């Protein structure tokens, strides 16, 4: 049995297509809003990690300076 190809679209079918497309685009927009929110939270987390790393670098630098000063003191007494 041959298939019938519809060459003309009725207004009703076009309206249905438009409504489905609008619904799908609303879903896509909602997903994009969610992704953007997650990206903003990720930026906040990255900023916190940067602050922790900066604090650790300063702390290790101070510990190194104190140890170098102690070694220098011990070295002069020997």
PDB file as gemmi writes it, atoms N, CA and C in Angstrom:
CRYST1    1.000    1.000    1.000  90.00  90.00  90.00 P 1                      
ATOM      1  N   UNK A   1       0.835  -1.170   0.000  1.00  0.00           N  
ATOM      2  CA  UNK A   1       0.000   0.000   0.000  1.00  0.00           C  
ATOM      3  C   UNK A   1       0.892   1.249   0.000  1.00  0.00           C  
ATOM      4  N   UNK A   2       0.710   2.134  -0.932  1.00  0.00           N  
ATOM      5  CA  UNK A   2       1.557   3.329  -1.011  1.00  0.00           C  
ATOM      6  C   UNK A   2       1.226   4.304   0.118  1.00  0.00           C  
ATOM      7  N   UNK A   3       2.256   5.003   0.563  1.00  0.00           N  
ATOM      8  CA  UNK A   3       2.046   6.003   1.615  1.00  0.00           C  
ATOM      9  C   UNK A   3       1.606   7.309   0.992  1.00  0.00           C  
ATOM     10  N   UNK A   4       0.766   8.006   1.694  1.00  0.00           N  
ATOM     11  CA  UNK A   4       0.262   9.285   1.210  1.00  0.00           C  
ATOM     12  C   UNK A   4       1.101  10.390   1.835  1.00  0.00           C  
ATOM     13  N   UNK A   5       1.644  11.220   0.997  1.00  0.00           N  
ATOM     14  CA  UNK A   5       2.446  12.344   1.474  1.00  0.00           C  
ATOM     15  C   UNK A   5       1.556  13.573   1.494  1.00  0.00           C  
ATOM     16  N   UNK A   6       1.477  14.172   2.635  1.00  0.00           N  
ATOM     17  CA  UNK A   6       0.647  15.358   2.775  1.00  0.00           C  
ATOM     18  C   UNK A   6       1.481  16.576   2.386  1.00  0.00           C  
ATOM     19  N   UNK A   7       1.029  17.282   1.405  1.00  0.00           N  
ATOM     20  CA  UNK A   7       1.789  18.440   0.954  1.00  0.00           C  
ATOM     21  C   UNK A   7       1.252  19.749   1.515  1.00  0.00           C  
ATOM     22  N   UNK A   8       0.045  19.743   1.985  1.00  0.00           N  
ATOM     23  CA  UNK A   8      -0.550  20.955   2.529  1.00  0.00           C  
ATOM     24  C   UNK A   8      -0.770  20.776   4.026  1.00  0.00           C  
ATOM     25  N   UNK A   9      -0.382  21.780   4.760  1.00  0.00           N  
ATOM     26  CA  UNK A   9      -0.582  21.757   6.190  1.00  0.00           C  
ATOM     27  C   UNK A   9      -1.802  22.601   6.505  1.00  0.00           C  
ATOM     28  N   UNK A  10      -2.648  22.097   7.355  1.00  0.00           N  
ATOM     29  CA  UNK A  10      -3.820  22.879   7.758  1.00  0.00           C  
ATOM     30  C   UNK A  10      -3.405  23.871   8.839  1.00  0.00           C  
ATOM     31  N   UNK A  11      -4.223  24.866   9.016  1.00  0.00           N  
ATOM     32  CA  UNK A  11      -3.947  25.869  10.055  1.00  0.00           C  
ATOM     33  C   UNK A  11      -3.910  25.217  11.430  1.00  0.00           C  
ATOM     34  N   UNK A  12      -4.760  24.231  11.638  1.00  0.00           N  
ATOM     35  CA  UNK A  12      -4.802  23.547  12.926  1.00  0.00           C  
ATOM     36  C   UNK A  12      -3.496  22.806  13.201  1.00  0.00           C  
ATOM     37  N   UNK A  13      -2.987  22.143  12.177  1.00  0.00           N  
ATOM     38  CA  UNK A  13      -1.721  21.421  12.363  1.00  0.00           C  
ATOM     39  C   UNK A  13      -0.565  22.384  12.585  1.00  0.00           C  
ATOM     40  N   UNK A  14      -0.567  23.493  11.866  1.00  0.00           N  
ATOM     41  CA  UNK A  14       0.481  24.493  12.072  1.00  0.00           C  
ATOM     42  C   UNK A  14       0.399  25.090  13.471  1.00  0.00           C  
ATOM     43  N   UNK A  15      -0.815  25.327  13.962  1.00  0.00           N  
ATOM     44  CA  UNK A  15      -0.985  25.837  15.327  1.00  0.00           C  
ATOM     45  C   UNK A  15      -0.483  24.821  16.347  1.00  0.00           C  
ATOM     46  N   UNK A  16      -0.769  23.551  16.126  1.00  0.00           N  
ATOM     47  CA  UNK A  16      -0.272  22.508  17.026  1.00  0.00           C  
ATOM     48  C   UNK A  16       1.248  22.475  17.042  1.00  0.00           C  
ATOM     49  N   UNK A  17       1.838  22.581  15.858  1.00  0.00           N  
ATOM     50  CA  UNK A  17       3.300  22.592  15.772  1.00  0.00           C  
ATOM     51  C   UNK A  17       3.873  23.795  16.516  1.00  0.00           C  
ATOM     52  N   UNK A  18       3.259  24.961  16.298  1.00  0.00           N  
ATOM     53  CA  UNK A  18       3.736  26.175  16.970  1.00  0.00           C  
ATOM     54  C   UNK A  18       3.620  26.034  18.486  1.00  0.00           C  
ATOM     55  N   UNK A  19       2.518  25.461  18.964  1.00  0.00           N  
ATOM     56  CA  UNK A  19       2.340  25.283  20.413  1.00  0.00           C  
ATOM     57  C   UNK A  19       3.365  24.317  20.989  1.00  0.00           C  
ATOM     58  N   UNK A  20       3.635  23.229  20.272  1.00  0.00           N  
ATOM     59  CA  UNK A  20       4.652  22.273  20.754  1.00  0.00           C  
ATOM     60  C   UNK A  20       6.032  22.918  20.772  1.00  0.00           C  
ATOM     61  N   UNK A  21       6.334  23.709  19.750  1.00  0.00           N  
ATOM     62  CA  UNK A  21       7.638  24.384  19.720  1.00  0.00           C  
ATOM     63  C   UNK A  21       7.754  25.385  20.871  1.00  0.00           C  
ATOM     64  N   UNK A  22       6.680  26.135  21.128  1.00  0.00           N  
ATOM     65  CA  UNK A  22       6.697  27.084  22.253  1.00  0.00           C  
ATOM     66  C   UNK A  22       6.928  26.358  23.573  1.00  0.00           C  
ATOM     67  N   UNK A  23       6.258  25.237  23.746  1.00  0.00           N  
ATOM     68  CA  UNK A  23       6.425  24.460  24.977  1.00  0.00           C  
ATOM     69  C   UNK A  23       7.855  23.949  25.116  1.00  0.00           C  
ATOM     70  N   UNK A  24       8.414  23.450  24.022  1.00  0.00           N  
ATOM     71  CA  UNK A  24       9.793  22.951  24.071  1.00  0.00           C  
ATOM     72  C   UNK A  24      10.785  24.073  24.343  1.00  0.00           C  
ATOM     73  N   UNK A  25      10.559  25.237  23.753  1.00  0.00           N  
ATOM     74  CA  UNK A  25      11.459  26.349  24.018  1.00  0.00           C  
ATOM     75  C   UNK A  25      11.353  26.817  25.466  1.00  0.00           C  
ATOM     76  N   UNK A  26      10.162  26.755  26.054  1.00  0.00           N  
ATOM     77  CA  UNK A  26      10.024  27.099  27.479  1.00  0.00           C  
ATOM     78  C   UNK A  26      10.849  26.139  28.334  1.00  0.00           C  
ATOM     79  N   UNK A  27      10.820  24.859  27.979  1.00  0.00           N  
ATOM     80  CA  UNK A  27      11.614  23.875  28.721  1.00  0.00           C  
ATOM     81  C   UNK A  27      13.107  24.159  28.572  1.00  0.00           C  
ATOM     82  N   UNK A  28      13.524  24.500  27.361  1.00  0.00           N  
ATOM     83  CA  UNK A  28      14.945  24.799  27.125  1.00  0.00           C  
ATOM     84  C   UNK A  28      15.363  26.024  27.920  1.00  0.00           C  
ATOM     85  N   UNK A  29      14.515  27.051  27.921  1.00  0.00           N  
ATOM     86  CA  UNK A  29      14.840  28.264  28.690  1.00  0.00           C  
ATOM     87  C   UNK A  29      14.946  27.960  30.185  1.00  0.00           C  
ATOM     88  N   UNK A  30      14.044  27.124  30.680  1.00  0.00           N  
ATOM     89  CA  UNK A  30      14.093  26.755  32.098  1.00  0.00           C  
ATOM     90  C   UNK A  30      15.379  25.994  32.403  1.00  0.00           C  
ATOM     91  N   UNK A  31      15.777  25.093  31.515  1.00  0.00           N  
ATOM     92  CA  UNK A  31      17.028  24.360  31.709  1.00  0.00           C  
ATOM     93  C   UNK A  31      18.220  25.297  31.697  1.00  0.00           C  
ATOM     94  N   UNK A  32      18.206  26.264  30.782  1.00  0.00           N  
ATOM     95  CA  UNK A  32      19.315  27.228  30.715  1.00  0.00           C  
ATOM     96  C   UNK A  32      19.387  28.066  31.989  1.00  0.00           C  
ATOM     97  N   UNK A  33      18.227  28.464  32.529  1.00  0.00           N  
ATOM     98  CA  UNK A  33      18.238  29.216  33.792  1.00  0.00           C  
ATOM     99  C   UNK A  33      18.851  28.391  34.911  1.00  0.00           C  
ATOM    100  N   UNK A  34      18.522  27.099  34.929  1.00  0.00           N  
ATOM    101  CA  UNK A  34      19.066  26.218  35.960  1.00  0.00           C  
ATOM    102  C   UNK A  34      20.580  26.083  35.798  1.00  0.00           C  
ATOM    103  N   UNK A  35      21.044  25.923  34.581  1.00  0.00           N  
ATOM    104  CA  UNK A  35      22.486  25.785  34.330  1.00  0.00           C  
ATOM    105  C   UNK A  35      23.207  27.069  34.719  1.00  0.00           C  
ATOM    106  N   UNK A  36      22.611  28.201  34.397  1.00  0.00           N  
ATOM    107  CA  UNK A  36      23.246  29.474  34.764  1.00  0.00           C  
ATOM    108  C   UNK A  36      23.352  29.615  36.281  1.00  0.00           C  
ATOM    109  N   UNK A  37      22.326  29.172  36.989  1.00  0.00           N  
ATOM    110  CA  UNK A  37      22.371  29.212  38.454  1.00  0.00           C  
ATOM    111  C   UNK A  37      23.472  28.324  39.001  1.00  0.00           C  
ATOM    112  N   UNK A  38      23.618  27.145  38.409  1.00  0.00           N  
ATOM    113  CA  UNK A  38      24.680  26.233  38.845  1.00  0.00           C  
ATOM    114  C   UNK A  38      26.052  26.819  38.542  1.00  0.00           C  
ATOM    115  N   UNK A  39      26.183  27.493  37.413  1.00  0.00           N  
ATOM    116  CA  UNK A  39      27.463  28.101  37.064  1.00  0.00           C  
ATOM    117  C   UNK A  39      27.805  29.224  38.042  1.00  0.00           C  
ATOM    118  N   UNK A  40      26.807  29.991  38.467  1.00  0.00           N  
ATOM    119  CA  UNK A  40      27.046  31.061  39.433  1.00  0.00           C  
ATOM    120  C   UNK A  40      27.514  30.477  40.763  1.00  0.00           C  
ATOM    121  N   UNK A  41      26.890  29.374  41.184  1.00  0.00           N  
ATOM    122  CA  UNK A  41      27.330  28.726  42.430  1.00  0.00           C  
ATOM    123  C   UNK A  41      28.751  28.200  42.284  1.00  0.00           C  
ATOM    124  N   UNK A  42      29.086  27.673  41.108  1.00  0.00           N  
ATOM    125  CA  UNK A  42      30.435  27.162  40.876  1.00  0.00           C  
ATOM    126  C   UNK A  42      31.457  28.287  40.970  1.00  0.00           C  
ATOM    127  N   UNK A  43      31.106  29.465  40.472  1.00  0.00           N  
ATOM    128  CA  UNK A  43      32.013  30.610  40.570  1.00  0.00           C  
ATOM    129  C   UNK A  43      32.243  30.984  42.029  1.00  0.00           C  
ATOM    130  N   UNK A  44      31.185  30.931  42.845  1.00  0.00           N  
ATOM    131  CA  UNK A  44      31.325  31.222  44.273  1.00  0.00           C  
ATOM    132  C   UNK A  44      32.253  30.207  44.945  1.00  0.00           C  
ATOM    133  N   UNK A  45      32.089  28.954  44.602  1.00  0.00           N  
ATOM    134  CA  UNK A  45      32.938  27.903  45.178  1.00  0.00           C  
ATOM    135  C   UNK A  45      34.384  28.108  44.742  1.00  0.00           C  
ATOM    136  N   UNK A  46      34.602  28.445  43.474  1.00  0.00           N  
ATOM    137  CA  UNK A  46      35.953  28.696  42.985  1.00  0.00           C  
ATOM    138  C   UNK A  46      36.600  29.861  43.738  1.00  0.00           C  
ATOM    139  N   UNK A  47      35.833  30.903  43.991  1.00  0.00           N  
ATOM    140  CA  UNK A  47      36.364  32.057  44.720  1.00  0.00           C  
ATOM    141  C   UNK A  47      36.756  31.660  46.141  1.00  0.00           C  
ATOM    142  N   UNK A  48      35.966  30.817  46.763  1.00  0.00           N  
ATOM    143  CA  UNK A  48      36.304  30.364  48.118  1.00  0.00           C  
ATOM    144  C   UNK A  48      37.572  29.526  48.120  1.00  0.00           C  
ATOM    145  N   UNK A  49      37.703  28.629  47.149  1.00  0.00           N  
ATOM    146  CA  UNK A  49      38.921  27.826  47.070  1.00  0.00           C  
ATOM    147  C   UNK A  49      40.144  28.712  46.824  1.00  0.00           C  
ATOM    148  N   UNK A  50      39.988  29.729  45.982  1.00  0.00           N  
ATOM    149  CA  UNK A  50      41.104  30.653  45.740  1.00  0.00           C  
ATOM    150  C   UNK A  50      41.514  31.350  47.031  1.00  0.00           C  
ATOM    151  N   UNK A  51      40.529  31.741  47.843  1.00  0.00           N  
ATOM    152  CA  UNK A  51      40.840  32.398  49.115  1.00  0.00           C  
ATOM    153  C   UNK A  51      41.558  31.434  50.062  1.00  0.00           C  
ATOM    154  N   UNK A  52      41.130  30.187  50.106  1.00  0.00           N  
ATOM    155  CA  UNK A  52      41.780  29.194  50.972  1.00  0.00           C  
ATOM    156  C   UNK A  52      43.215  28.955  50.513  1.00  0.00           C  
ATOM    157  N   UNK A  53      43.413  28.828  49.221  1.00  0.00           N  
ATOM    158  CA  UNK A  53      44.760  28.589  48.686  1.00  0.00           C  
ATOM    159  C   UNK A  53      45.663  29.781  48.998  1.00  0.00           C  
ATOM    160  N   UNK A  54      45.130  31.004  48.829  1.00  0.00           N  
ATOM    161  CA  UNK A  54      45.911  32.205  49.130  1.00  0.00           C  
ATOM    162  C   UNK A  54      46.314  32.230  50.606  1.00  0.00           C  
ATOM    163  N   UNK A  55      45.382  31.879  51.483  1.00  0.00           N  
ATOM    164  CA  UNK A  55      45.663  31.842  52.924  1.00  0.00           C  
ATOM    165  C   UNK A  55      46.738  30.809  53.240  1.00  0.00           C  
ATOM    166  N   UNK A  56      46.636  29.638  52.603  1.00  0.00           N  
ATOM    167  CA  UNK A  56      47.641  28.595  52.838  1.00  0.00           C  
ATOM    168  C   UNK A  56      49.021  29.046  52.354  1.00  0.00           C  
ATOM    169  N   UNK A  57      49.071  29.730  51.213  1.00  0.00           N  
ATOM    170  CA  UNK A  57      50.361  30.204  50.707  1.00  0.00           C  
ATOM    171  C   UNK A  57      50.991  31.202  51.681  1.00  0.00           C  
ATOM    172  N   UNK A  58      50.182  32.098  52.188  1.00  0.00           N  
ATOM    173  CA  UNK A  58      50.704  33.081  53.156  1.00  0.00           C  
ATOM    174  C   UNK A  58      51.170  32.365  54.421  1.00  0.00           C  
ATOM    175  N   UNK A  59      50.373  31.407  54.893  1.00  0.00           N  
ATOM    176  CA  UNK A  59      50.746  30.670  56.107  1.00  0.00           C  
ATOM    177  C   UNK A  59      52.042  29.897  55.932  1.00  0.00           C  
ATOM    178  N   UNK A  60      52.191  29.193  54.822  1.00  0.00           N  
ATOM    179  CA  UNK A  60      53.426  28.442  54.585  1.00  0.00           C  
ATOM    180  C   UNK A  60      54.621  29.366  54.411  1.00  0.00           C  
ATOM    181  N   UNK A  61      54.399  30.517  53.805  1.00  0.00           N  
ATOM    182  CA  UNK A  61      55.491  31.481  53.668  1.00  0.00           C  
ATOM    183  C   UNK A  61      55.950  31.972  55.037  1.00  0.00           C  
ATOM    184  N   UNK A  62      54.997  32.270  55.912  1.00  0.00           N  
ATOM    185  CA  UNK A  62      55.353  32.720  57.256  1.00  0.00           C  
ATOM    186  C   UNK A  62      56.071  31.622  58.035  1.00  0.00           C  
ATOM    187  N   UNK A  63      55.586  30.387  57.923  1.00  0.00           N  
ATOM    188  CA  UNK A  63      56.248  29.271  58.614  1.00  0.00           C  
ATOM    189  C   UNK A  63      57.673  29.104  58.087  1.00  0.00           C  
ATOM    190  N   UNK A  64      57.828  29.228  56.772  1.00  0.00           N  
ATOM    191  CA  UNK A  64      59.169  29.120  56.189  1.00  0.00           C  
ATOM    192  C   UNK A  64      60.088  30.225  56.672  1.00  0.00           C  
ATOM    193  N   UNK A  65      59.570  31.443  56.770  1.00  0.00           N  
ATOM    194  CA  UNK A  65      60.380  32.562  57.244  1.00  0.00           C  
ATOM    195  C   UNK A  65      60.789  32.358  58.697  1.00  0.00           C  
ATOM    196  N   UNK A  66      59.869  31.881  59.528  1.00  0.00           N  
ATOM    197  CA  UNK A  66      60.173  31.627  60.937  1.00  0.00           C  
ATOM    198  C   UNK A  66      61.224  30.522  61.054  1.00  0.00           C  
ATOM    199  N   UNK A  67      61.051  29.449  60.285  1.00  0.00           N  
ATOM    200  CA  UNK A  67      62.045  28.364  60.327  1.00  0.00           C  
ATOM    201  C   UNK A  67      63.415  28.827  59.854  1.00  0.00           C  
ATOM    202  N   UNK A  68      63.438  29.651  58.808  1.00  0.00           N  
ATOM    203  CA  UNK A  68      64.731  30.164  58.315  1.00  0.00           C  
ATOM    204  C   UNK A  68      65.375  31.042  59.374  1.00  0.00           C  
ATOM    205  N   UNK A  69      64.595  31.857  60.067  1.00  0.00           N  
ATOM    206  CA  UNK A  69      65.149  32.705  61.118  1.00  0.00           C  
ATOM    207  C   UNK A  69      65.661  31.861  62.270  1.00  0.00           C  
ATOM    208  N   UNK A  70      64.938  30.811  62.652  1.00  0.00           N  
ATOM    209  CA  UNK A  70      65.392  29.921  63.722  1.00  0.00           C  
ATOM    210  C   UNK A  70      66.677  29.199  63.328  1.00  0.00           C  
ATOM    211  N   UNK A  71      66.736  28.738  62.082  1.00  0.00           N  
ATOM    212  CA  UNK A  71      67.971  28.076  61.619  1.00  0.00           C  
ATOM    213  C   UNK A  71      69.144  29.045  61.602  1.00  0.00           C  
ATOM    214  N   UNK A  72      68.866  30.279  61.236  1.00  0.00           N  
ATOM    215  CA  UNK A  72      69.932  31.289  61.226  1.00  0.00           C  
ATOM    216  C   UNK A  72      70.418  31.545  62.659  1.00  0.00           C  
ATOM    217  N   UNK A  73      69.501  31.602  63.618  1.00  0.00           N  
ATOM    218  CA  UNK A  73      69.867  31.806  65.008  1.00  0.00           C  
ATOM    219  C   UNK A  73      70.678  30.635  65.538  1.00  0.00           C  
ATOM    220  N   UNK A  74      70.239  29.442  65.226  1.00  0.00           N  
ATOM    221  CA  UNK A  74      70.953  28.255  65.682  1.00  0.00           C  
ATOM    222  C   UNK A  74      72.317  28.184  65.040  1.00  0.00           C  
ATOM    223  N   UNK A  75      72.404  28.555  63.796  1.00  0.00           N  
ATOM    224  CA  UNK A  75      73.687  28.542  63.070  1.00  0.00           C  
ATOM    225  C   UNK A  75      74.702  29.512  63.635  1.00  0.00           C  
ATOM    226  N   UNK A  76      74.263  30.644  64.118  1.00  0.00           N  
ATOM    227  CA  UNK A  76      75.196  31.634  64.686  1.00  0.00           C  
ATOM    228  C   UNK A  76      75.675  31.230  66.073  1.00  0.00           C  
ATOM    229  N   UNK A  77      74.944  30.402  66.771  1.00  0.00           N  
ATOM    230  CA  UNK A  77      75.328  29.974  68.125  1.00  0.00           C  
ATOM    231  C   UNK A  77      76.301  28.807  68.083  1.00  0.00           C  
ATOM    232  N   UNK A  78      76.387  28.135  66.925  1.00  0.00           N  
ATOM    233  CA  UNK A  78      77.287  26.986  66.872  1.00  0.00           C  
ATOM    234  C   UNK A  78      78.660  27.407  66.652  1.00  0.00           C  
TER     235      UNK A  78                                                      
END                                                                             
